């Protein structure tokens, strides 16, 4: 799609002239090309309660959806002089939601991809990844008083000829002062396909997590530095 950058800047400048900025005296206008060819615009609208002021990008995104939706392809934002203005961090997130990483943003040196302005962005893929994952079981009510205490040991096992990972929650917190009477298994976890899910199960219960590999080696997956006797820190990809 051909982008008329001069036209977008002119539309953003016109929108800037409608800004309501009596407190900052900093009017802003924005315009964007949509993937169906139409242009949407917005201006900043301030408020006596400063924190609820709206950036120009907010109005632009509202107009996008009010006029049919679609995806933003190219974006231009200007200040009171009509010169290019970079969107703030919050607005980069708004633009990411409605334009994605390949949306182009006008700048002095030429158009920039939004992925350059908002690296490692948070998006719907992150929600899908978490929402699609198996939920971590809550601590049973009868064991709630033990939350934060003891140690969880994560280890590999076999189920149907396949390696799975499970865990058990031990009463002992690793202190030499604790007597044998305080030891014993509080809870055994289910089978998990990867070690990371077993570790997540453990972290709901206690900050002390020890991962045991197939050869009997120990790695620390808990909080802080590994305690004496556990030589390495567990890395998520190392035992999956």
Secondary structure, DSSP 8 states (H G I E B T S, - for coil): ----HHHHHHHHHHHHTT-B-TTT----EEEEEETTS-EEEEE-B--SSGGG-B-HHHHHHHHHHHTT---EEEEEEE-TTS-B----HHHHHHHHHHH-TT-EE--TTS-EEHHHHSTT---HHHHHHHHTS-------GGGGGGTT-SEEEEEEEEETTEEEEEEEEES--S-TTS-GGG-SEEEE---BSSHHHHHHHHHTT-S-EEEE-TTS-EEE-SSSS--TT--EE--GGG--
